[in-house]
Structures are given as structure tokens and as C-alpha cells.
Amino acid sequence: MALYSEMTLDELKEEMKSLQELGRNALEDKRWNEYEIHMTKWYLAKSYEILPSHSIEVGRRYAIAEEEQEYFTVTGLEGIMAWGFRESTGETDSLPIARLEEAPN
């Protein structure tokens, strides 16, 4: 299997479609760990898809996809990963850029 960083846009889209289906099946069968693995891979692939046009900014606060009422402040960017800290705990973390969404004002 090719690395996500080496895939074409079409290959990434096909991989994401497959991962969504696998994730949906795992969720329906209550296989939570498997669901988490497929969704993590999906966010990584999605991050490569949006990398050329992403608008994540250092110093900004973002909501984290699939985490209710959780916010992340970006302190650095490296490739597809955003580094920063979680607002609820203050812990340093890194997240794929595709997991970051505009935070409500």
C-alpha cells in the first residue's frame, strides 16, 4: 500500500471512501477501537487531500471534529499535523489538520 503522501488526489478519495465504509461498519457493530482506527486513518488521508489549500493558522483556536465542546489552540504546523494544546486540559497535543474546524465565536 502506498503512503498517503505519495497518493494522487483520486487515490486519496478512494481510500477515504473505503475507510468511511469500514468505520461505518465498525460503528454499527459497536467495535469502538476499530472505528477509532479507521477514522484516524481517514483524517490523515483527508489532511493530505486538503494540505495544499488548508487555512490553519498558528495562534488560532479551533474546534476539534468529533469532540463536543473541545477546543485546540495551534502553536505550530508541521506537514499535515497541527501542534498545540487542548483548552480543557492544557495538555500539549498534535492533530491532523483535517480534524480542526472553525470554532464558534
Biopython code that builds the backbone (N, CA, C, O; Angstrom):
import numpy as np
from Bio.PDB.StructureBuilder import StructureBuilder

atoms = [
    (1, "MET", "N", (0.845, -1.188, 0.000)),
    (1, "MET", "CA", (0.000, 0.000, 0.000)),
    (1, "MET", "C", (0.885, 1.245, 0.000)),
    (1, "MET", "O", (1.875, 1.316, 0.729)),
    (2, "ALA", "N", (0.521, 2.210, -0.815)),
    (2, "ALA", "CA", (1.274, 3.459, -0.919)),
    (2, "ALA", "C", (1.035, 4.339, 0.302)),
    (2, "ALA", "O", (-0.010, 4.268, 0.950)),
    (3, "LEU", "N", (2.020, 5.160, 0.595)),
    (3, "LEU", "CA", (1.856, 6.146, 1.657)),
    (3, "LEU", "C", (0.852, 7.202, 1.207)),
    (3, "LEU", "O", (0.756, 7.508, 0.019)),
    (4, "TYR", "N", (0.111, 7.752, 2.150)),
    (4, "TYR", "CA", (-0.848, 8.802, 1.798)),
    (4, "TYR", "C", (-0.139, 9.967, 1.110)),
    (4, "TYR", "O", (-0.685, 10.571, 0.186)),
    (5, "SER", "N", (1.057, 10.276, 1.552)),
    (5, "SER", "CA", (1.810, 11.397, 0.977)),
    (5, "SER", "C", (2.201, 11.143, -0.477)),
    (5, "SER", "O", (2.541, 12.081, -1.199)),
    (6, "GLU", "N", (2.156, 9.892, -0.910)),
    (6, "GLU", "CA", (2.512, 9.537, -2.285)),
    (6, "GLU", "C", (1.295, 9.315, -3.178)),
    (6, "GLU", "O", (1.441, 9.128, -4.386)),
    (7, "MET", "N", (0.103, 9.335, -2.599)),
    (7, "MET", "CA", (-1.114, 9.069, -3.371)),
    (7, "MET", "C", (-1.565, 10.290, -4.151)),
    (7, "MET", "O", (-1.339, 11.432, -3.751)),
    (8, "THR", "N", (-2.214, 10.012, -5.285)),
    (8, "THR", "CA", (-2.842, 11.081, -6.051)),
    (8, "THR", "C", (-4.135, 11.473, -5.346)),
    (8, "THR", "O", (-4.588, 10.784, -4.433)),
    (9, "LEU", "N", (-4.720, 12.580, -5.777)),
    (9, "LEU", "CA", (-5.985, 13.026, -5.202)),
    (9, "LEU", "C", (-7.073, 11.964, -5.365)),
    (9, "LEU", "O", (-7.844, 11.717, -4.438)),
    (10, "ASP", "N", (-7.135, 11.344, -6.528)),
    (10, "ASP", "CA", (-8.129, 10.299, -6.768)),
    (10, "ASP", "C", (-7.896, 9.088, -5.863)),
    (10, "ASP", "O", (-8.852, 8.503, -5.353)),
    (11, "GLU", "N", (-6.641, 8.714, -5.664)),
    (11, "GLU", "CA", (-6.333, 7.590, -4.785)),
    (11, "GLU", "C", (-6.715, 7.917, -3.336)),
    (11, "GLU", "O", (-7.252, 7.068, -2.625)),
    (12, "LEU", "N", (-6.436, 9.147, -2.908)),
    (12, "LEU", "CA", (-6.818, 9.564, -1.559)),
    (12, "LEU", "C", (-8.331, 9.500, -1.371)),
    (12, "LEU", "O", (-8.816, 9.025, -0.343)),
    (13, "LYS", "N", (-9.068, 9.977, -2.359)),
    (13, "LYS", "CA", (-10.530, 9.962, -2.269)),
    (13, "LYS", "C", (-11.061, 8.534, -2.190)),
    (13, "LYS", "O", (-11.990, 8.253, -1.433)),
    (14, "GLU", "N", (-10.475, 7.644, -2.966)),
    (14, "GLU", "CA", (-10.896, 6.238, -2.942)),
    (14, "GLU", "C", (-10.571, 5.612, -1.582)),
    (14, "GLU", "O", (-11.379, 4.864, -1.032)),
    (15, "GLU", "N", (-9.403, 5.914, -1.050)),
    (15, "GLU", "CA", (-9.010, 5.409, 0.271)),
    (15, "GLU", "C", (-9.950, 5.935, 1.353)),
    (15, "GLU", "O", (-10.366, 5.184, 2.235)),
    (16, "MET", "N", (-10.284, 7.215, 1.286)),
    (16, "MET", "CA", (-11.187, 7.800, 2.280)),
    (16, "MET", "C", (-12.571, 7.175, 2.204)),
    (16, "MET", "O", (-13.207, 6.945, 3.233)),
    (17, "LYS", "N", (-13.037, 6.903, 1.005)),
    (17, "LYS", "CA", (-14.340, 6.248, 0.828)),
    (17, "LYS", "C", (-14.328, 4.862, 1.469)),
    (17, "LYS", "O", (-15.279, 4.484, 2.154)),
    (18, "SER", "N", (-13.261, 4.111, 1.248)),
    (18, "SER", "CA", (-13.125, 2.778, 1.831)),
    (18, "SER", "C", (-13.058, 2.855, 3.359)),
    (18, "SER", "O", (-13.697, 2.063, 4.050)),
    (19, "LEU", "N", (-12.288, 3.804, 3.883)),
    (19, "LEU", "CA", (-12.163, 3.952, 5.338)),
    (19, "LEU", "C", (-13.483, 4.360, 5.990)),
    (19, "LEU", "O", (-13.798, 3.919, 7.095)),
    (20, "GLN", "N", (-14.251, 5.204, 5.299)),
    (20, "GLN", "CA", (-15.561, 5.595, 5.838)),
    (20, "GLN", "C", (-16.486, 4.389, 5.930)),
    (20, "GLN", "O", (-17.205, 4.230, 6.916)),
    (21, "GLU", "N", (-16.471, 3.553, 4.921)),
    (21, "GLU", "CA", (-17.317, 2.355, 4.927)),
    (21, "GLU", "C", (-16.892, 1.402, 6.042)),
    (21, "GLU", "O", (-17.736, 0.874, 6.766)),
    (22, "LEU", "N", (-15.589, 1.184, 6.179)),
    (22, "LEU", "CA", (-15.088, 0.328, 7.250)),
    (22, "LEU", "C", (-15.452, 0.912, 8.622)),
    (22, "LEU", "O", (-15.847, 0.183, 9.531)),
    (23, "GLY", "N", (-15.314, 2.221, 8.756)),
    (23, "GLY", "CA", (-15.660, 2.889, 10.008)),
    (23, "GLY", "C", (-17.140, 2.781, 10.321)),
    (23, "GLY", "O", (-17.522, 2.530, 11.464)),
    (24, "ARG", "N", (-17.973, 2.970, 9.309)),
    (24, "ARG", "CA", (-19.427, 2.877, 9.492)),
    (24, "ARG", "C", (-19.816, 1.466, 9.949)),
    (24, "ARG", "O", (-20.637, 1.301, 10.852)),
    (25, "ASN", "N", (-19.215, 0.452, 9.313)),
    (25, "ASN", "CA", (-19.499, -0.929, 9.705)),
    (25, "ASN", "C", (-19.054, -1.206, 11.142)),
    (25, "ASN", "O", (-19.772, -1.852, 11.904)),
    (26, "ALA", "N", (-17.888, -0.725, 11.502)),
    (26, "ALA", "CA", (-17.383, -0.922, 12.873)),
    (26, "ALA", "C", (-18.296, -0.231, 13.881)),
    (26, "ALA", "O", (-18.572, -0.778, 14.948)),
    (27, "LEU", "N", (-18.761, 0.961, 13.546)),
    (27, "LEU", "CA", (-19.652, 1.705, 14.434)),
    (27, "LEU", "C", (-20.974, 0.969, 14.623)),
    (27, "LEU", "O", (-21.476, 0.855, 15.742)),
    (28, "GLU", "N", (-21.531, 0.474, 13.528)),
    (28, "GLU", "CA", (-22.796, -0.266, 13.605)),
    (28, "GLU", "C", (-22.671, -1.518, 14.469)),
    (28, "GLU", "O", (-23.612, -1.903, 15.163)),
    (29, "ASP", "N", (-21.491, -2.149, 14.416)),
    (29, "ASP", "CA", (-21.255, -3.379, 15.187)),
    (29, "ASP", "C", (-20.665, -3.098, 16.572)),
    (29, "ASP", "O", (-20.300, -4.022, 17.300)),
    (30, "LYS", "N", (-20.575, -1.811, 16.924)),
    (30, "LYS", "CA", (-20.059, -1.387, 18.238)),
    (30, "LYS", "C", (-18.632, -1.868, 18.489)),
    (30, "LYS", "O", (-18.268, -2.220, 19.611)),
    (31, "ARG", "N", (-17.840, -1.875, 17.432)),
    (31, "ARG", "CA", (-16.412, -2.188, 17.558)),
    (31, "ARG", "C", (-15.685, -0.842, 17.638)),
    (31, "ARG", "O", (-15.131, -0.359, 16.651)),
    (32, "TRP", "N", (-15.702, -0.255, 18.826)),
    (32, "TRP", "CA", (-15.248, 1.124, 19.019)),
    (32, "TRP", "C", (-13.783, 1.333, 18.667)),
    (32, "TRP", "O", (-13.438, 2.329, 18.030)),
    (33, "ASN", "N", (-12.917, 0.413, 19.072)),
    (33, "ASN", "CA", (-11.487, 0.571, 18.775)),
    (33, "ASN", "C", (-11.225, 0.553, 17.275)),
    (33, "ASN", "O", (-10.425, 1.336, 16.762)),
    (34, "GLU", "N", (-11.903, -0.341, 16.588)),
    (34, "GLU", "CA", (-11.746, -0.433, 15.137)),
    (34, "GLU", "C", (-12.255, 0.845, 14.463)),
    (34, "GLU", "O", (-11.646, 1.343, 13.516)),
    (35, "TYR", "N", (-13.369, 1.363, 14.959)),
    (35, "TYR", "CA", (-13.908, 2.625, 14.433)),
    (35, "TYR", "C", (-12.874, 3.740, 14.575)),
    (35, "TYR", "O", (-12.635, 4.488, 13.627)),
    (36, "GLU", "N", (-12.262, 3.856, 15.749)),
    (36, "GLU", "CA", (-11.258, 4.890, 16.007)),
    (36, "GLU", "C", (-10.081, 4.779, 15.038)),
    (36, "GLU", "O", (-9.589, 5.789, 14.533)),
    (37, "ILE", "N", (-9.636, 3.563, 14.783)),
    (37, "ILE", "CA", (-8.508, 3.347, 13.870)),
    (37, "ILE", "C", (-8.862, 3.817, 12.464)),
    (37, "ILE", "O", (-8.082, 4.534, 11.838)),
    (38, "HIS", "N", (-10.029, 3.420, 11.964)),
    (38, "HIS", "CA", (-10.429, 3.801, 10.605)),
    (38, "HIS", "C", (-10.624, 5.311, 10.489)),
    (38, "HIS", "O", (-10.252, 5.906, 9.478)),
    (39, "MET", "N", (-11.198, 5.928, 11.504)),
    (39, "MET", "CA", (-11.424, 7.383, 11.441)),
    (39, "MET", "C", (-10.108, 8.154, 11.559)),
    (39, "MET", "O", (-9.950, 9.197, 10.925)),
    (40, "THR", "N", (-9.175, 7.662, 12.352)),
    (40, "THR", "CA", (-7.864, 8.304, 12.432)),
    (40, "THR", "C", (-7.185, 8.264, 11.068)),
    (40, "THR", "O", (-6.625, 9.265, 10.621)),
    (41, "LYS", "N", (-7.234, 7.115, 10.410)),
    (41, "LYS", "CA", (-6.660, 6.992, 9.066)),
    (41, "LYS", "C", (-7.388, 7.923, 8.095)),
    (41, "LYS", "O", (-6.757, 8.547, 7.242)),
    (42, "TRP", "N", (-8.723, 8.017, 8.225)),
    (42, "TRP", "CA", (-9.495, 8.892, 7.340)),
    (42, "TRP", "C", (-9.044, 10.345, 7.505)),
    (42, "TRP", "O", (-8.842, 11.045, 6.513)),
    (43, "TYR", "N", (-8.886, 10.802, 8.748)),
    (43, "TYR", "CA", (-8.444, 12.178, 8.983)),
    (43, "TYR", "C", (-7.035, 12.424, 8.458)),
    (43, "TYR", "O", (-6.738, 13.524, 7.991)),
    (44, "LEU", "N", (-6.170, 11.429, 8.524)),
    (44, "LEU", "CA", (-4.826, 11.586, 7.971)),
    (44, "LEU", "C", (-4.888, 11.718, 6.449)),
    (44, "LEU", "O", (-4.243, 12.589, 5.867)),
    (45, "ALA", "N", (-5.674, 10.839, 5.808)),
    (45, "ALA", "CA", (-5.823, 10.919, 4.350)),
    (45, "ALA", "C", (-6.462, 12.246, 3.945)),
    (45, "ALA", "O", (-6.019, 12.881, 2.988)),
    (46, "LYS", "N", (-7.490, 12.665, 4.663)),
    (46, "LYS", "CA", (-8.161, 13.937, 4.382)),
    (46, "LYS", "C", (-7.190, 15.103, 4.532)),
    (46, "LYS", "O", (-7.254, 16.067, 3.770)),
    (47, "SER", "N", (-6.296, 15.019, 5.507)),
    (47, "SER", "CA", (-5.316, 16.082, 5.717)),
    (47, "SER", "C", (-4.395, 16.227, 4.508)),
    (47, "SER", "O", (-4.049, 17.342, 4.117)),
    (48, "TYR", "N", (-3.996, 15.096, 3.916)),
    (48, "TYR", "CA", (-3.175, 15.176, 2.704)),
    (48, "TYR", "C", (-3.970, 15.745, 1.539)),
    (48, "TYR", "O", (-3.423, 16.462, 0.701)),
    (49, "GLU", "N", (-5.261, 15.426, 1.483)),
    (49, "GLU", "CA", (-6.106, 15.954, 0.412)),
    (49, "GLU", "C", (-6.203, 17.481, 0.501)),
    (49, "GLU", "O", (-6.144, 18.162, -0.522)),
    (50, "ILE", "N", (-6.351, 18.019, 1.711)),
    (50, "ILE", "CA", (-6.551, 19.468, 1.863)),
    (50, "ILE", "C", (-5.258, 20.240, 2.077)),
    (50, "ILE", "O", (-5.282, 21.471, 2.103)),
    (51, "LEU", "N", (-4.130, 19.554, 2.232)),
    (51, "LEU", "CA", (-2.859, 20.205, 2.550)),
    (51, "LEU", "C", (-2.524, 21.396, 1.653)),
    (51, "LEU", "O", (-2.145, 22.450, 2.164)),
    (52, "PRO", "N", (-2.653, 21.262, 0.331)),
    (52, "PRO", "CA", (-2.262, 22.411, -0.498)),
    (52, "PRO", "C", (-3.107, 23.675, -0.261)),
    (52, "PRO", "O", (-2.648, 24.785, -0.527)),
    (53, "SER", "N", (-4.322, 23.506, 0.232)),
    (53, "SER", "CA", (-5.207, 24.676, 0.358)),
    (53, "SER", "C", (-5.660, 24.940, 1.790)),
    (53, "SER", "O", (-6.579, 25.731, 2.001)),
    (54, "HIS", "N", (-5.037, 24.297, 2.778)),
    (54, "HIS", "CA", (-5.513, 24.454, 4.155)),
    (54, "HIS", "C", (-5.304, 25.894, 4.629)),
    (54, "HIS", "O", (-4.429, 26.609, 4.140)),
    (55, "SER", "N", (-6.125, 26.291, 5.584)),
    (55, "SER", "CA", (-6.030, 27.659, 6.104)),
    (55, "SER", "C", (-5.865, 27.668, 7.620)),
    (55, "SER", "O", (-6.299, 28.605, 8.291)),
    (56, "ILE", "N", (-5.244, 26.634, 8.154)),
    (56, "ILE", "CA", (-4.987, 26.565, 9.588)),
    (56, "ILE", "C", (-3.905, 27.586, 9.930)),
    (56, "ILE", "O", (-2.872, 27.658, 9.264)),
    (57, "GLU", "N", (-4.154, 28.371, 10.970)),
    (57, "GLU", "CA", (-3.221, 29.429, 11.340)),
    (57, "GLU", "C", (-2.686, 29.229, 12.752)),
    (57, "GLU", "O", (-3.426, 28.872, 13.668)),
    (58, "VAL", "N", (-1.392, 29.464, 12.910)),
    (58, "VAL", "CA", (-0.758, 29.406, 14.223)),
    (58, "VAL", "C", (-1.351, 30.528, 15.074)),
    (58, "VAL", "O", (-1.514, 31.658, 14.613)),
    (59, "GLY", "N", (-1.669, 30.195, 16.322)),
    (59, "GLY", "CA", (-2.232, 31.164, 17.252)),
    (59, "GLY", "C", (-3.747, 31.185, 17.303)),
    (59, "GLY", "O", (-4.328, 31.803, 18.196)),
    (60, "ARG", "N", (-4.403, 30.509, 16.348)),
    (60, "ARG", "CA", (-5.867, 30.485, 16.335)),
    (60, "ARG", "C", (-6.414, 29.311, 17.129)),
    (60, "ARG", "O", (-5.739, 28.302, 17.331)),
    (61, "ARG", "N", (-7.638, 29.467, 17.567)),
    (61, "ARG", "CA", (-8.380, 28.459, 18.327)),
    (61, "ARG", "C", (-9.361, 27.776, 17.383)),
    (61, "ARG", "O", (-10.064, 28.434, 16.616)),
    (62, "TYR", "N", (-9.400, 26.442, 17.449)),
    (62, "TYR", "CA", (-10.262, 25.643, 16.587)),
    (62, "TYR", "C", (-11.068, 24.647, 17.412)),
    (62, "TYR", "O", (-10.644, 24.224, 18.488)),
    (63, "ALA", "N", (-12.233, 24.281, 16.893)),
    (63, "ALA", "CA", (-13.000, 23.162, 17.457)),
    (63, "ALA", "C", (-12.372, 21.884, 16.906)),
    (63, "ALA", "O", (-11.800, 21.887, 15.816)),
    (64, "ILE", "N", (-12.480, 20.798, 17.662)),
    (64, "ILE", "CA", (-11.952, 19.511, 17.220)),
    (64, "ILE", "C", (-13.121, 18.654, 16.752)),
    (64, "ILE", "O", (-14.059, 18.399, 17.508)),
    (65, "ALA", "N", (-13.055, 18.212, 15.496)),
    (65, "ALA", "CA", (-14.111, 17.368, 14.928)),
    (65, "ALA", "C", (-14.301, 16.121, 15.782)),
    (65, "ALA", "O", (-13.331, 15.522, 16.245)),
    (66, "GLU", "N", (-15.544, 15.741, 15.984)),
    (66, "GLU", "CA", (-15.969, 14.561, 16.729)),
    (66, "GLU", "C", (-15.696, 14.655, 18.227)),
    (66, "GLU", "O", (-15.800, 13.653, 18.935)),
    (67, "GLU", "N", (-15.353, 15.833, 18.715)),
    (67, "GLU", "CA", (-15.160, 16.012, 20.154)),
    (67, "GLU", "C", (-15.978, 17.228, 20.579)),
    (67, "GLU", "O", (-15.596, 18.374, 20.341)),
    (68, "GLU", "N", (-17.101, 16.947, 21.208)),
    (68, "GLU", "CA", (-18.022, 18.002, 21.606)),
    (68, "GLU", "C", (-17.401, 18.915, 22.660)),
    (68, "GLU", "O", (-16.830, 18.450, 23.647)),
    (69, "GLN", "N", (-17.522, 20.205, 22.435)),
    (69, "GLN", "CA", (-17.051, 21.221, 23.378)),
    (69, "GLN", "C", (-15.557, 21.115, 23.681)),
    (69, "GLN", "O", (-15.130, 21.421, 24.795)),
    (70, "GLU", "N", (-14.759, 20.685, 22.702)),
    (70, "GLU", "CA", (-13.313, 20.604, 22.881)),
    (70, "GLU", "C", (-12.650, 21.529, 21.875)),
    (70, "GLU", "O", (-12.966, 21.509, 20.685)),
    (71, "TYR", "N", (-11.725, 22.337, 22.373)),
    (71, "TYR", "CA", (-11.055, 23.318, 21.525)),
    (71, "TYR", "C", (-9.552, 23.128, 21.590)),
    (71, "TYR", "O", (-9.013, 22.607, 22.565)),
    (72, "PHE", "N", (-8.886, 23.565, 20.524)),
    (72, "PHE", "CA", (-7.458, 23.361, 20.341)),
    (72, "PHE", "C", (-6.853, 24.651, 19.827)),
    (72, "PHE", "O", (-7.329, 25.214, 18.841)),
    (73, "THR", "N", (-5.807, 25.124, 20.488)),
    (73, "THR", "CA", (-5.096, 26.313, 20.027)),
    (73, "THR", "C", (-3.803, 25.865, 19.367)),
    (73, "THR", "O", (-2.991, 25.173, 19.981)),
    (74, "VAL", "N", (-3.614, 26.260, 18.117)),
    (74, "VAL", "CA", (-2.456, 25.845, 17.327)),
    (74, "VAL", "C", (-1.245, 26.701, 17.683)),
    (74, "VAL", "O", (-1.302, 27.931, 17.678)),
    (75, "THR", "N", (-0.141, 26.004, 17.995)),
    (75, "THR", "CA", (1.111, 26.712, 18.283)),
    (75, "THR", "C", (2.163, 26.447, 17.212)),
    (75, "THR", "O", (3.195, 27.117, 17.179)),
    (76, "GLY", "N", (1.908, 25.473, 16.333)),
    (76, "GLY", "CA", (2.849, 25.184, 15.263)),
    (76, "GLY", "C", (2.250, 24.231, 14.249)),
    (76, "GLY", "O", (1.302, 23.504, 14.546)),
    (77, "LEU", "N", (2.805, 24.241, 13.058)),
    (77, "LEU", "CA", (2.370, 23.350, 11.981)),
    (77, "LEU", "C", (3.590, 22.638, 11.411)),
    (77, "LEU", "O", (4.649, 23.237, 11.224)),
    (78, "GLU", "N", (3.419, 21.350, 11.140)),
    (78, "GLU", "CA", (4.479, 20.581, 10.503)),
    (78, "GLU", "C", (3.822, 19.567, 9.581)),
    (78, "GLU", "O", (3.248, 18.581, 10.043)),
    (79, "GLY", "N", (3.905, 19.806, 8.286)),
    (79, "GLY", "CA", (3.252, 18.921, 7.325)),
    (79, "GLY", "C", (1.750, 18.942, 7.530)),
    (79, "GLY", "O", (1.121, 19.999, 7.494)),
    (80, "ILE", "N", (1.179, 17.759, 7.745)),
    (80, "ILE", "CA", (-0.279, 17.654, 7.930)),
    (80, "ILE", "C", (-0.687, 17.758, 9.393)),
    (80, "ILE", "O", (-1.872, 17.667, 9.714)),
    (81, "MET", "N", (0.273, 17.946, 10.275)),
    (81, "MET", "CA", (-0.021, 17.950, 11.708)),
    (81, "MET", "C", (-0.001, 19.369, 12.279)),
    (81, "MET", "O", (0.864, 20.183, 11.956)),
    (82, "ALA", "N", (-0.975, 19.628, 13.128)),
    (82, "ALA", "CA", (-1.028, 20.884, 13.882)),
    (82, "ALA", "C", (-0.641, 20.555, 15.316)),
    (82, "ALA", "O", (-1.167, 19.615, 15.911)),
    (83, "TRP", "N", (0.266, 21.324, 15.856)),
    (83, "TRP", "CA", (0.699, 21.152, 17.242)),
    (83, "TRP", "C", (0.089, 22.262, 18.065)),
    (83, "TRP", "O", (-0.087, 23.378, 17.577)),
    (84, "GLY", "N", (-0.236, 21.964, 19.311)),
    (84, "GLY", "CA", (-0.818, 22.985, 20.166)),
    (84, "GLY", "C", (-1.268, 22.391, 21.474)),
    (84, "GLY", "O", (-0.704, 21.409, 21.956)),
    (85, "PHE", "N", (-2.307, 23.005, 22.054)),
    (85, "PHE", "CA", (-2.800, 22.498, 23.327)),
    (85, "PHE", "C", (-4.316, 22.472, 23.351)),
    (85, "PHE", "O", (-4.996, 23.291, 22.734)),
    (86, "ARG", "N", (-4.821, 21.479, 24.103)),
    (86, "ARG", "CA", (-6.258, 21.326, 24.307)),
    (86, "ARG", "C", (-6.696, 22.296, 25.397)),
    (86, "ARG", "O", (-6.079, 22.389, 26.458)),
    (87, "GLU", "N", (-7.766, 23.007, 25.111)),
    (87, "GLU", "CA", (-8.249, 24.018, 26.047)),
    (87, "GLU", "C", (-8.731, 23.413, 27.361)),
    (87, "GLU", "O", (-8.514, 23.996, 28.422)),
    (88, "SER", "N", (-9.382, 22.253, 27.307)),
    (88, "SER", "CA", (-9.974, 21.671, 28.515)),
    (88, "SER", "C", (-8.929, 21.196, 29.514)),
    (88, "SER", "O", (-9.165, 21.237, 30.721)),
    (89, "THR", "N", (-7.780, 20.748, 29.029)),
    (89, "THR", "CA", (-6.769, 20.178, 29.914)),
    (89, "THR", "C", (-5.459, 20.960, 29.931)),
    (89, "THR", "O", (-4.667, 20.832, 30.865)),
    (90, "GLY", "N", (-5.234, 21.766, 28.901)),
    (90, "GLY", "CA", (-3.967, 22.475, 28.775)),
    (90, "GLY", "C", (-2.839, 21.580, 28.286)),
    (90, "GLY", "O", (-1.696, 22.026, 28.178)),
    (91, "GLU", "N", (-3.149, 20.316, 27.988)),
    (91, "GLU", "CA", (-2.130, 19.372, 27.544)),
    (91, "GLU", "C", (-1.712, 19.632, 26.108)),
    (91, "GLU", "O", (-2.541, 19.948, 25.254)),
    (92, "THR", "N", (-0.422, 19.496, 25.850)),
    (92, "THR", "CA", (0.117, 19.613, 24.506)),
    (92, "THR", "C", (-0.305, 18.390, 23.707)),
    (92, "THR", "O", (-0.318, 17.274, 24.225)),
    (93, "ASP", "N", (-0.652, 18.607, 22.440)),
    (93, "ASP", "CA", (-1.138, 17.522, 21.600)),
    (93, "ASP", "C", (-0.819, 17.860, 20.153)),
    (93, "ASP", "O", (-0.432, 18.986, 19.842)),
    (94, "SER", "N", (-0.982, 16.890, 19.279)),
    (94, "SER", "CA", (-0.894, 17.132, 17.841)),
    (94, "SER", "C", (-2.097, 16.460, 17.195)),
    (94, "SER", "O", (-2.518, 15.377, 17.601)),
    (95, "LEU", "N", (-2.638, 17.122, 16.186)),
    (95, "LEU", "CA", (-3.816, 16.611, 15.485)),
    (95, "LEU", "C", (-3.641, 16.801, 13.989)),
    (95, "LEU", "O", (-3.017, 17.770, 13.558)),
    (96, "PRO", "N", (-4.184, 15.883, 13.187)),
    (96, "PRO", "CA", (-4.188, 16.110, 11.742)),
    (96, "PRO", "C", (-5.005, 17.378, 11.439)),
    (96, "PRO", "O", (-6.026, 17.628, 12.080)),
    (97, "ILE", "N", (-4.558, 18.164, 10.475)),
    (97, "ILE", "CA", (-5.234, 19.437, 10.187)),
    (97, "ILE", "C", (-6.696, 19.244, 9.807)),
    (97, "ILE", "O", (-7.502, 20.154, 10.001)),
    (98, "ALA", "N", (-7.057, 18.090, 9.273)),
    (98, "ALA", "CA", (-8.453, 17.844, 8.879)),
    (98, "ALA", "C", (-9.378, 17.738, 10.089)),
    (98, "ALA", "O", (-10.594, 17.844, 9.929)),
    (99, "ARG", "N", (-8.852, 17.537, 11.280)),
    (99, "ARG", "CA", (-9.709, 17.450, 12.484)),
    (99, "ARG", "C", (-10.066, 18.819, 13.031)),
    (99, "ARG", "O", (-10.907, 18.925, 13.924)),
    (100, "LEU", "N", (-9.446, 19.863, 12.517)),
    (100, "LEU", "CA", (-9.678, 21.206, 13.050)),
    (100, "LEU", "C", (-10.767, 21.920, 12.257)),
    (100, "LEU", "O", (-10.728, 21.964, 11.027)),
    (101, "GLU", "N", (-11.729, 22.473, 12.971)),
    (101, "GLU", "CA", (-12.853, 23.198, 12.364)),
    (101, "GLU", "C", (-12.931, 24.594, 12.953)),
    (101, "GLU", "O", (-12.415, 24.850, 14.041)),
    (102, "GLU", "N", (-13.569, 25.483, 12.238)),
    (102, "GLU", "CA", (-13.759, 26.839, 12.753)),
    (102, "GLU", "C", (-14.476, 26.777, 14.099)),
    (102, "GLU", "O", (-15.510, 26.121, 14.228)),
    (103, "ALA", "N", (-13.934, 27.449, 15.080)),
    (103, "ALA", "CA", (-14.556, 27.494, 16.400)),
    (103, "ALA", "C", (-15.637, 28.574, 16.406)),
    (103, "ALA", "O", (-15.452, 29.644, 15.825)),
    (104, "PRO", "N", (-16.759, 28.296, 17.059)),
    (104, "PRO", "CA", (-17.792, 29.340, 17.159)),
    (104, "PRO", "C", (-17.260, 30.515, 17.972)),
    (104, "PRO", "O", (-16.433, 30.345, 18.868)),
    (105, "ASN", "N", (-17.744, 31.694, 17.646)),
    (105, "ASN", "CA", (-17.275, 32.893, 18.364)),
    (105, "ASN", "C", (-17.790, 32.961, 19.749)),
    (105, "ASN", "O", (-17.484, 33.907, 20.475)),
]
sb = StructureBuilder()
sb.init_structure("model")
sb.init_model(0)
sb.init_chain("A")
sb.init_seg("    ")
for serial, (resi, resn, name, xyz) in enumerate(atoms, 1):
    if name == "N":
        sb.init_residue(resn, " ", resi, " ")
    sb.init_atom(name, np.array(xyz, "f"), 0.0, 1.0, " ", f" {name:<3s}", serial, name[0])
structure = sb.get_structure()
